[in-house]
Amino acid sequence: MRGWPRKNALMASMAAWFAASLAPGVAPAQEAPAYAGAHADGFLLPSGWKLKPAGEHVALTDLPLNIVPLADGRHALVATGGYNAHELSVIDLAARKVVDRREERESWFGLAVAAEDAGAGARIWWSGGGGDRLHRLRLAGGRLDAAGPLAFEREGGEAAKPARKKVAAHFRSGLAFDPARKVLYSLDIEAGQIEAIDPATGKAGAPVAAGTRPYDVVVSRTGTQLLVSDWAERAVLVLDPASLRTVARIAVGEHPNQMAVHPKDDRVFVACGSSDCVSVIDARRGVVIETIHTALFPRAPEGSTPDALAIAPDGRTLFVANADNNDVAVIDVAEPSRSQVKGFIPTGWYPSAIAVSRDGKDLLVGVGKGLRSKANPIPSAMLGEAKAELLAKARAEMTRKNTDRDPRHPHVGATLSGALSIVPIPDDRALAAYTETVYRNCPYSDAMLTDAPHPRKTAIPTKVGDPSPIKHVLYIIKENRTYDQVFGDMPRGNGDPSLVMFGRDVTPNHHKLAEEFVLLDNLYCNGHVSADGHPWSTMAYATDFTSRNWMLSYSDRKAIGDDDEGELTNAPSGYLWDACARAGLSYRNYGEAGRRVSRPDGTFHIEGAVPGLVGHMSPDFGAPREKGKPVRDTDRAEAFLRELAGFEKDGDLPRLMIMSLGEDHTTGTRPGTFTPRACVASNDLALGRIVEAVSRSRFWPETAIFVIEDDAQNGPDHVDAHRTIGLVISPYTRRGILDSTQYSTVSMIRTMELILGLSPLSQYDAAARPMFECFDDEADLKPYAATPPGIDVDEVNRPDAYGAERSAKMDFDEYDRIDDFELNEILWRSIKGKDAPIPPAVRRAIAYRQASSPEKPR
């Protein structure tokens, strides 16, 4: 394709310029560690990336999905569709404020506006998401008035297919209004259909098949074609507007989402979220004529996630939101097939929508997760700031759920906020300055694909493929605890004892392991909840589908179902086990990404739920040994120990073992089930027994065990809602130290990759700081001795336990089916007392701290 060498060369020159600006031998990921939070050079996210957004910001609810500048040139519509309130807001662009808003329970991306009728204002249609309707409104004088919903009639009066729990049978996605035909086109992303609607009568024609997961629909510049992006099929479909019949299929990048039509020629631009590119289609010829890569570096793997785009009114510049790089790529598209990336503009956290003002002077950027991450509970010092935002969200959630929980302890989703950033279109000089800021905010560089420099020799290689004395890795993924919930009582770390829920009496092995090996008090989950936490924990990335969809399901809304092959959830580089398969390394899986398969006796065994795990799954791990008997983590440990004995006998241990050990999720206070304390204690005892057995095996001299939660959503933390517990256990671990280096989930993944000689899966694990400070280059082979908990692991919930009735109604078959907002409150008050308020957090100074030994004063 013409133009590719030029684009690649420019990207390389930008990257080279940035590398040259650094001190010799210092990679961006190796800067001095600090806690997540505000710093002089920007806001440090839990992931290790920084924010220093351009422009002025208008506060909104989280995840803006679409922005439409209005014909009056003064106003814009912004539709949000995240975890919190779904709102359609009218923004006065000159005054930089919201002048009106409309809230709907179910909504999503689609937003269409008809040309203003004389004296009647504008007609607006907003997709109703899992509500299977379109919200109709009129706009006049900057004010919104509801015109009644447009609901879709189903044959026989019922849905065409039954809805799974939390998954819609029909889900309204993209919308397009054709002014020439006076027809509104609506996509149903769940059913894979398109419908044509008469705006005058509200009547919809018969649905017609339109791919697997149709995301966006646009009318071509000539009006002779409809183009539909298929989120799951790496394709854009060309439809006949009259019959809605698909006449062509154009192959594009992974996860095509939003599209933009060039105002002056036949080009259509489609953002491809998991390919980090924009596919440029010649609509007249029906072919891709150009691929524009939007990542900051030319060799970068997935991780930029372009999820929205817009073209300037004069057609000369394309703007692309890179959600996971927190920037907007600025691309010169004046000359077809010779596009050029000119630079980047820094944004807030996860830009998810974009538009250009009608006069072409301002860039409008919808920020999906706000301008910072936040702690939970809300610290006393932040209450003034939070009253208008977090407390209002929490109280609204309390009212909707009919619970009296303390609003100072919001669920992690409620800590997210959104914004509309208004950025004057920069000239070349301003763009160069913005570009420099973007590169400094980004810890990734192409050199990190192979190198991880560190001045001190440890057991962890500093180059991919170099040997390590560690040959075997056991990676244990647990469920949803924060640092303060478990380790807040450890005096050497940055903890808040008042927030401890599962202290030393419940988790003696966690405490003992942290004391004997290493205490990590600055470790964060990349994921927000289990739905994105498990992808982050196993493939160092969450796709645009996963990042958007969890906000629906976790807020009690109807979500979008993935297709049978998991195409929307899976990233191109796959999972850790896929990386092992490519490298020819042995691997074994214990419960992660598994599914239950029934046996004739009424019990079941476990099989891999994805292709890479077929034949690599422990069938008994997580399977009941007796019909009707619940599976505890202690049972899971016994299943693993039986296999370990077999490995001992054969002398062959897999190089990578991944284990799901999730009883610390608990089942709330459901009567007759184990209490939250007993669940966490069982999890702790299982961990202790596993570590003890491995440390007494023949494989111990060459083994490392990594332990982390997939997310930290189920409790409070005074530093950040994403801060979690983690353990690094090996003969090569620096014993008895406190390591306050900032790490995240992908830091752990990067460390395991370096041990095993695996290349990074995404930009995030490539950029992550490896856990060098946890390791030495000499082994201490002292084994570990497990400690029994100080409580009864078989303690059962009483019928009168706090929250028992609500817990009984929860579905704990899978971790992401329950209402974590409500479970958090039940756990807190079942342990602390039914009237116990959440205490205000204790804030302490954040200082630069390296790993410290017990003897060193701090």
DANORRA-V788101 format. One record per residue. RES is the residue in one small letter. PHI is phi in whole degrees, -180 to 180 (999 if undefined). PSI is psi in whole degrees, 0 to 359 (none if undefined). D_CENTER is the distance of its C-alpha to the mean C-alpha in Angstrom with 1 decimal. Layout:
BEGIN
res->(RES:RES)
phi->(PHI:PHI)
psi->(PSI:PSI)
d_center->(D_CENTER:D_CENTER)
END
This chain:
BEGIN
res->(m:r:g:w:p:r:k:n:a:l:m:a:s:m:a:a:w:f:a:a:s:l:a:p:g:v:a:p:a:q:e:a:p:a:y:a:g:a:h:a:d:g:f:l:l:p:s:g:w:k:l:k:p:a:g:e:h:v:a:l:t:d:l:p:l:n:i:v:p:l:a:d:g:r:h:a:l:v:a:t:g:g:y:n:a:h:e:l:s:v:i:d:l:a:a:r:k:v:v:d:r:r:e:e:r:e:s:w:f:g:l:a:v:a:a:e:d:a:g:a:g:a:r:i:w:w:s:g:g:g:g:d:r:l:h:r:l:r:l:a:g:g:r:l:d:a:a:g:p:l:a:f:e:r:e:g:g:e:a:a:k:p:a:r:k:k:v:a:a:h:f:r:s:g:l:a:f:d:p:a:r:k:v:l:y:s:l:d:i:e:a:g:q:i:e:a:i:d:p:a:t:g:k:a:g:a:p:v:a:a:g:t:r:p:y:d:v:v:v:s:r:t:g:t:q:l:l:v:s:d:w:a:e:r:a:v:l:v:l:d:p:a:s:l:r:t:v:a:r:i:a:v:g:e:h:p:n:q:m:a:v:h:p:k:d:d:r:v:f:v:a:c:g:s:s:d:c:v:s:v:i:d:a:r:r:g:v:v:i:e:t:i:h:t:a:l:f:p:r:a:p:e:g:s:t:p:d:a:l:a:i:a:p:d:g:r:t:l:f:v:a:n:a:d:n:n:d:v:a:v:i:d:v:a:e:p:s:r:s:q:v:k:g:f:i:p:t:g:w:y:p:s:a:i:a:v:s:r:d:g:k:d:l:l:v:g:v:g:k:g:l:r:s:k:a:n:p:i:p:s:a:m:l:g:e:a:k:a:e:l:l:a:k:a:r:a:e:m:t:r:k:n:t:d:r:d:p:r:h:p:h:v:g:a:t:l:s:g:a:l:s:i:v:p:i:p:d:d:r:a:l:a:a:y:t:e:t:v:y:r:n:c:p:y:s:d:a:m:l:t:d:a:p:h:p:r:k:t:a:i:p:t:k:v:g:d:p:s:p:i:k:h:v:l:y:i:i:k:e:n:r:t:y:d:q:v:f:g:d:m:p:r:g:n:g:d:p:s:l:v:m:f:g:r:d:v:t:p:n:h:h:k:l:a:e:e:f:v:l:l:d:n:l:y:c:n:g:h:v:s:a:d:g:h:p:w:s:t:m:a:y:a:t:d:f:t:s:r:n:w:m:l:s:y:s:d:r:k:a:i:g:d:d:d:e:g:e:l:t:n:a:p:s:g:y:l:w:d:a:c:a:r:a:g:l:s:y:r:n:y:g:e:a:g:r:r:v:s:r:p:d:g:t:f:h:i:e:g:a:v:p:g:l:v:g:h:m:s:p:d:f:g:a:p:r:e:k:g:k:p:v:r:d:t:d:r:a:e:a:f:l:r:e:l:a:g:f:e:k:d:g:d:l:p:r:l:m:i:m:s:l:g:e:d:h:t:t:g:t:r:p:g:t:f:t:p:r:a:c:v:a:s:n:d:l:a:l:g:r:i:v:e:a:v:s:r:s:r:f:w:p:e:t:a:i:f:v:i:e:d:d:a:q:n:g:p:d:h:v:d:a:h:r:t:i:g:l:v:i:s:p:y:t:r:r:g:i:l:d:s:t:q:y:s:t:v:s:m:i:r:t:m:e:l:i:l:g:l:s:p:l:s:q:y:d:a:a:a:r:p:m:f:e:c:f:d:d:e:a:d:l:k:p:y:a:a:t:p:p:g:i:d:v:d:e:v:n:r:p:d:a:y:g:a:e:r:s:a:k:m:d:f:d:e:y:d:r:i:d:d:f:e:l:n:e:i:l:w:r:s:i:k:g:k:d:a:p:i:p:p:a:v:r:r:a:i:a:y:r:q:a:s:s:p:e:k:p:r)
phi->(999:-64:94:-63:-57:-65:-64:-65:-65:-65:-60:-63:-68:-61:-63:-65:-59:-66:-60:-68:-78:-86:-64:-57:76:-112:-90:-57:-75:-103:-70:-59:-72:-159:-74:-58:148:-75:-136:-61:-102:134:-94:-89:-78:-58:-76:96:-88:-115:-120:-150:-70:-83:89:-105:-125:-106:-67:-138:-76:-70:57:-57:-113:-156:-133:-127:-67:-91:-66:-73:78:-105:-118:-141:-97:-131:-107:-106:-152:-103:-77:-90:-60:-89:-131:-106:-111:-101:-105:-84:-69:-76:-82:58:-155:-81:-105:-163:-152:-133:-106:-132:-68:-119:-157:-161:-68:-63:-151:-132:-130:-84:-56:-59:-84:-59:76:-108:81:-97:-97:-128:-124:-130:-65:-96:53:-71:-78:52:-153:-112:-85:-107:-139:-123:-122:-147:61:78:-118:-100:-129:-70:-114:92:-75:-107:-96:-104:-81:-105:-58:78:78:-126:-63:-67:-148:-70:-89:-74:-59:69:-119:-74:-73:-137:-141:-78:-117:-71:-134:-148:-106:-100:-68:-71:-87:55:-129:-107:-106:-126:-98:-113:-70:-80:-88:68:-139:-129:-133:-101:-124:-85:-62:-70:-104:77:-84:-104:-76:-65:-67:-126:-59:-148:84:-94:-136:-68:-100:-127:-134:-134:-96:-62:-58:-82:79:-96:-142:-109:-119:-126:-85:-103:-58:-97:-113:53:-152:-115:-96:-105:-117:-79:-61:-79:-97:65:-76:-74:-108:-159:-130:-112:-73:-133:-79:-72:57:-65:-125:-76:-123:-141:-98:-65:-74:-127:-145:-90:-78:-127:-105:-128:-77:-119:-57:-98:-108:53:-151:-117:-90:-106:-106:-88:-64:-67:-91:72:-137:-81:-103:-165:-122:-108:-84:-106:-68:-76:-130:-68:-103:-63:-74:-59:145:-83:59:-64:-130:-161:-154:-156:-113:-62:-55:-83:77:-94:-133:-108:-116:-127:-82:-94:-59:-88:-99:56:-153:-118:-81:-107:-126:-79:-119:-61:-108:-55:68:-135:-70:-145:-73:-92:167:-141:-117:-73:-129:-74:-79:66:-62:-129:-156:-158:-158:-119:-59:-59:-88:75:-95:-125:-96:-111:-118:-85:-97:-73:-121:100:-104:-169:-95:-136:-82:-143:-73:-73:-61:-56:-66:-100:-61:-62:-66:-80:-57:-82:-126:-67:-66:-63:-62:-63:-68:-63:-67:-61:-64:-65:-93:56:-128:-106:-64:-71:-70:-78:-119:-77:-62:-57:-64:-75:-80:-82:-140:-124:-162:-106:-93:-107:-121:-56:-58:-77:-79:-60:-67:-66:-65:-62:-68:-60:-61:-62:-62:-61:-65:-74:-72:-96:-83:-85:-150:-62:-61:-74:-65:-123:-119:-138:-63:-156:-75:-104:-74:-137:-75:-96:-62:-101:-139:-60:100:-71:-72:-131:-68:-89:-110:-128:-125:-110:-113:-108:-109:-107:-125:80:-97:-90:-60:-65:-62:-112:-104:-62:-94:-90:-64:-80:-101:-86:-119:-118:-58:-69:-100:-69:-117:-132:-78:-60:-66:-91:-123:-65:-75:-58:-65:-66:-64:-64:-79:-78:-108:-147:-96:-108:-113:-140:-109:-129:-83:-72:-82:-91:-140:-63:-62:-103:-66:-70:-59:-60:-78:-122:-135:58:-173:-129:-68:-60:-61:-62:-65:-88:-76:-63:-65:-79:-66:-82:-109:64:-106:-77:-108:-96:-85:-72:-77:-61:-91:69:-65:-81:-86:-79:-98:-56:-79:76:-107:-56:-68:-67:-64:-63:-61:-63:-89:76:-97:-73:-151:-142:-120:-123:91:-78:58:-106:-138:-83:-123:-71:-106:-60:-84:93:-89:-149:-124:-110:-124:-69:-92:-129:-55:-67:-104:-64:84:-122:-104:-74:-72:-97:-73:92:-100:-71:-85:-132:-61:83:-88:-66:-95:-95:-66:-65:-67:-63:-61:-62:-62:-65:-65:-64:-68:-60:-62:-65:-64:-60:-65:-83:74:-137:-102:-56:-69:-127:-124:-114:-132:-97:-128:-117:-68:-68:-63:73:-118:66:-117:-56:-58:88:-97:-72:-65:-55:-63:-67:-62:-68:-66:-62:-61:-66:-65:-60:-60:-59:-67:-64:-63:-60:-64:-64:-70:-105:-92:-67:-91:-54:-62:-123:-125:-132:-115:-115:-130:-156:-84:-70:-155:-125:-78:-96:170:-90:-150:-83:-91:-163:-64:-100:-72:-142:-93:-157:-138:-126:-127:-166:-58:-94:-68:-72:-74:71:-106:-104:-116:-103:-62:-75:-125:-142:-50:-74:-63:-65:-63:-60:-64:-65:-62:-63:-61:-90:77:-97:-75:-61:-87:-148:-62:-73:-74:-62:-84:-68:-74:-62:-89:-59:-66:-83:-120:-118:-105:-123:-94:-117:-86:-55:-77:-103:-115:-68:-121:-71:-71:-88:-129:-80:-71:-105:-62:-114:-65:-84:-59:-96:-63:-58:77:-61:-65:-69:-62:-64:-90:-85:-101:-101:-62:-131:-65:-99:-98:-97:-86:-68:-57:-74:-61:-57:-66:-64:-61:-59:-80:-70:-96:-91:116:-67:-107:-72:-78:-78:-69:-63:-73:-95:-99:-127:-62:-100:-128:-69:-138:-89:-61:-127:-86:-60:-80:-83:-68:-126)
psi->(133:147:341:312:323:315:317:320:319:317:317:322:321:313:320:319:316:316:321:336:349:159:146:132:6:118:152:328:352:20:168:134:154:166:153:138:190:136:169:328:17:181:125:117:161:335:347:354:158:156:133:72:147:160:186:150:131:122:135:175:169:157:65:132:340:145:129:108:138:161:340:351:352:332:159:148:139:126:125:149:49:219:323:205:135:117:144:115:144:119:128:108:330:317:349:51:160:127:343:155:156:130:138:147:316:124:176:211:321:132:120:143:128:150:139:133:148:116:356:354:188:145:135:138:133:125:141:15:229:354:353:49:168:134:125:132:163:145:126:131:31:9:143:136:131:139:13:144:155:106:155:128:134:148:127:3:8:164:147:337:150:146:136:161:129:5:130:146:327:140:117:125:250:152:148:136:127:104:333:314:347:51:141:129:130:133:144:100:334:321:348:49:163:146:144:133:137:111:332:320:341:8:134:141:179:139:145:140:138:66:195:308:77:124:301:152:136:155:131:161:325:349:7:356:151:140:134:125:131:106:326:346:10:47:153:128:141:124:149:121:332:311:345:15:138:122:345:155:123:121:132:199:183:136:59:133:257:149:158:136:129:136:346:354:191:10:143:130:133:126:135:98:317:5:358:45:169:125:130:119:135:103:328:319:343:36:156:123:350:145:121:116:132:358:162:338:146:334:10:133:186:154:351:319:65:121:3:151:161:150:138:150:330:358:8:339:134:136:129:125:118:97:313:355:355:50:170:124:133:119:127:114:23:323:116:139:7:45:154:128:119:332:193:150:129:143:182:195:115:71:129:0:155:148:167:136:157:328:0:12:335:142:132:116:121:120:120:323:8:193:2:162:166:158:162:125:170:119:150:323:341:0:324:314:324:338:321:351:282:317:321:318:312:318:323:320:321:316:316:323:359:48:153:29:159:121:353:357:72:152:155:327:326:346:349:147:170:177:155:115:127:114:117:135:121:148:181:320:315:323:322:320:317:317:319:319:318:315:325:333:338:122:355:148:159:332:334:350:334:333:144:80:143:135:337:140:130:183:352:121:152:2:136:126:344:151:153:144:346:123:339:138:128:119:113:122:119:190:102:18:146:167:310:330:326:312:8:344:5:114:337:342:173:77:165:103:333:345:3:131:331:74:200:327:330:324:59:328:321:314:315:319:318:327:320:330:268:136:124:113:16:43:135:149:136:329:154:321:180:325:323:343:321:318:315:324:343:342:11:33:152:129:168:325:309:316:329:324:327:330:333:307:326:353:22:30:166:133:180:136:143:160:170:332:1:26:331:333:325:141:157:322:351:204:174:320:329:322:320:317:317:327:357:25:144:146:155:141:138:84:340:128:40:166:151:135:123:147:161:333:6:351:188:164:174:133:160:136:354:154:321:348:357:123:1:14:137:116:337:346:113:1:139:142:341:143:131:356:130:149:119:165:332:326:319:319:318:320:318:318:328:318:322:321:321:320:322:316:318:340:23:103:135:149:322:129:126:131:133:117:87:20:343:353:324:170:31:218:32:125:136:347:172:142:160:319:318:322:313:323:321:318:317:315:319:315:314:317:321:312:317:313:317:319:344:7:169:344:350:319:343:29:148:138:126:134:132:158:147:329:175:35:343:42:177:154:136:346:306:146:348:356:139:178:149:156:143:114:116:156:338:1:139:110:139:26:161:125:111:17:142:119:166:181:314:342:318:317:315:319:317:321:316:320:317:355:28:143:156:151:330:177:331:315:330:320:345:148:116:159:52:321:345:349:154:180:3:146:143:107:8:126:170:144:119:152:131:150:162:7:171:116:349:16:133:144:135:157:332:14:148:129:13:316:318:321:325:336:355:148:106:13:325:150:333:18:346:165:99:330:313:321:320:315:321:315:314:309:337:334:317:345:144:340:10:120:154:123:152:144:153:122:139:163:141:121:160:124:128:176:135:143:165:332:340:129:152:none)
d_center->(33.1:34.8:33.1:30.6:32.6:32.9:29.2:28.4:31.2:30.1:26.6:28.3:30.6:27.9:26.2:29.7:30.6:27.6:28.4:32.0:31.1:29.8:32.3:33.6:31.8:28.8:25.4:22.8:20.7:23.9:24.6:25.7:23.1:22.4:20.4:17.3:19.0:21.5:23.6:26.4:24.6:21.4:18.6:17.0:13.3:12.3:11.0:14.6:14.2:16.4:16.8:20.3:20.0:23.1:25.0:25.6:23.0:23.5:21.5:19.6:17.3:13.6:12.2:15.5:15.7:19.2:22.0:25.7:28.4:31.6:35.0:36.6:34.7:34.0:31.2:27.8:25.8:22.1:20.2:17.1:15.1:12.3:12.5:15.8:18.9:19.0:21.5:23.6:24.9:28.0:27.7:31.0:30.1:33.3:33.1:29.3:28.8:27.8:31.1:30.1:27.2:26.9:24.5:23.8:22.1:20.7:19.9:17.7:17.9:21.7:24.1:27.7:30.6:34.2:36.7:38.4:41.6:44.6:44.6:42.0:38.7:35.6:34.3:30.6:28.5:24.9:23.1:22.9:19.9:20.5:23.7:25.3:27.1:27.4:27.9:31.0:32.0:34.6:34.4:37.6:38.3:34.6:34.4:32.6:34.5:33.3:35.2:34.1:31.5:32.0:31.5:31.8:34.6:34.0:36.9:38.7:36.7:33.9:30.5:30.9:28.7:27.7:24.2:22.3:21.1:18.3:18.5:20.9:24.0:23.8:21.1:22.2:20.2:22.0:25.4:28.3:31.7:34.6:37.3:40.0:39.8:38.6:36.1:32.5:30.2:27.3:24.8:23.8:20.5:21.0:24.6:24.5:27.2:28.6:31.2:33.7:34.6:37.8:36.8:40.3:40.5:36.8:37.8:35.4:36.7:36.0:32.5:32.4:30.1:27.6:25.5:22.8:19.9:21.4:19.1:21.4:25.2:27.6:31.4:32.8:35.0:38.1:37.1:38.0:34.6:31.3:28.3:25.3:22.0:21.0:17.2:17.8:21.1:20.9:23.7:25.2:27.9:31.1:32.8:36.3:36.0:39.1:38.4:34.6:35.4:33.1:35.4:33.3:30.0:28.7:26.4:23.6:20.4:17.3:15.4:17.9:16.8:18.8:22.4:25.1:28.9:31.1:33.8:36.7:36.3:34.9:31.6:28.3:25.1:21.9:18.4:17.0:13.2:13.3:16.7:16.2:19.4:21.4:23.9:27.1:29.3:33.0:33.3:37.0:37.0:33.8:32.5:29.8:31.8:29.2:25.8:24.4:21.8:19.7:18.3:20.1:21.9:23.7:22.7:19.0:17.0:13.8:11.2:12.7:11.3:14.2:13.5:16.6:20.2:23.6:27.1:29.7:32.7:35.0:32.9:32.9:29.3:25.9:22.9:19.4:16.1:14.0:10.6:9.2:12.8:13.4:16.6:18.9:21.0:24.6:26.5:30.2:30.8:34.4:35.9:34.7:33.5:33.7:30.5:29.6:26.6:28.3:25.7:22.5:21.9:19.6:17.4:15.3:11.6:9.8:13.0:12.7:16.5:19.7:23.4:26.7:29.4:32.5:34.6:32.3:32.3:28.9:25.3:23.1:19.4:17.0:14.5:11.3:10.5:14.1:16.2:15.2:13.4:15.8:17.5:18.3:21.2:22.1:24.7:28.2:28.3:25.4:26.9:28.7:25.6:23.6:26.4:25.6:21.9:20.4:23.6:24.1:20.7:21.4:24.9:24.0:21.7:24.7:27.1:25.1:24.7:28.2:27.4:29.0:26.3:26.3:24.1:23.7:21.1:18.3:15.3:12.1:11.2:14.7:14.3:12.3:14.7:15.3:18.2:20.4:21.4:24.9:25.8:29.4:29.3:30.2:33.3:33.3:33.9:31.1:28.7:29.7:29.0:25.6:24.9:26.0:23.6:20.6:21.8:22.3:18.9:17.5:18.2:18.1:21.4:22.8:25.1:22.3:22.1:25.3:26.1:24.9:27.9:29.0:32.5:33.2:33.8:31.7:31.0:27.8:28.8:28.0:28.1:26.4:29.2:31.4:32.6:31.5:33.6:30.7:30.7:28.6:25.1:24.1:20.3:19.8:16.6:17.3:15.8:14.5:17.2:17.3:19.8:22.3:22.4:23.9:25.0:25.9:29.5:29.7:32.0:31.1:27.4:25.9:25.6:26.7:29.1:29.1:25.6:26.4:26.2:26.6:29.0:31.3:33.4:30.4:28.6:31.5:30.1:26.9:29.1:31.7:29.3:27.8:31.4:32.9:30.1:27.7:26.1:22.7:22.1:19.6:16.8:13.1:10.1:7.1:5.1:6.3:8.0:9.5:8.0:4.7:6.9:9.5:8.2:7.2:10.7:12.5:11.6:10.1:7.4:5.0:7.3:7.9:9.1:6.4:4.2:7.8:9.4:8.2:9.6:12.8:13.4:12.7:15.1:17.8:17.6:18.2:15.2:15.5:16.4:15.4:18.6:20.7:19.8:16.0:16.1:13.1:10.8:12.7:12.5:16.1:16.6:15.7:15.3:17.3:20.1:20.4:20.9:23.5:25.2:25.4:27.0:29.3:28.1:28.6:25.7:25.6:22.9:23.4:21.4:17.9:17.2:20.7:22.5:25.8:28.9:32.0:35.3:38.7:39.4:36.5:34.2:31.4:30.0:26.6:25.7:22.9:20.6:19.8:22.6:22.1:22.8:25.9:28.7:26.6:25.8:27.9:29.4:30.5:27.5:26.3:29.3:32.0:35.4:37.1:36.6:35.0:34.3:30.8:29.0:28.5:26.7:30.3:31.0:28.1:29.5:32.9:31.6:30.1:33.3:35.4:33.6:33.8:37.6:37.8:36.0:38.5:41.4:40.3:39.2:36.1:32.6:29.5:27.9:24.4:23.8:20.5:20.9:19.1:21.1:19.6:22.6:21.5:19.3:22.8:24.2:25.0:28.7:29.6:33.4:34.6:31.3:30.7:30.0:26.8:28.8:30.2:26.8:25.5:28.9:28.9:25.6:27.2:30.4:28.8:27.0:30.3:32.2:29.9:30.1:33.9:34.5:32.7:34.5:37.8:37.3:38.7:35.2:34.4:35.8:33.3:30.2:27.1:24.9:21.4:19.9:16.5:14.6:11.3:10.2:12.7:12.6:16.2:18.3:19.4:19.3:21.5:19.7:16.0:14.0:11.8:15.0:16.0:18.9:19.4:22.6:24.1:27.3:29.7:33.4:32.1:30.0:31.8:33.1:33.1:31.1:28.6:25.9:24.2:22.6:19.0:16.9:13.3:12.0:12.5:15.9:16.9:16.0:17.9:20.8:21.1:21.0:23.8:25.8:25.7:26.2:23.0:21.6:18.0:15.5:13.5:14.1:11.9:14.1:17.1:16.7:16.1:19.2:20.8:22.2:25.8:27.0:26.6:29.0:32.7:34.8:37.1:36.6:37.6:38.1:38.7:37.1:35.2:36.8:34.7:35.6:35.9:34.1:36.3:35.6:36.3:33.4:35.0:35.1:34.6:33.5:36.6:36.9:37.2:34.0:32.0:29.5:31.1:31.6:28.0:26.7:29.1:27.4:23.9:22.7:21.7:22.0:18.3:15.9:13.8:17.0:18.2:17.9:16.4:17.7:21.1:20.9:20.2:23.4:25.4:24.6:25.6:28.8:29.8:29.9:31.0:33.2:32.9:33.8:32.0:30.3:27.4:29.1:28.2:26.3:28.3:27.2:28.6:29.1:26.4:28.3:28.0:28.4:28.8:29.0:32.2:34.7:36.4:39.5:38.1:38.3:35.4)
END
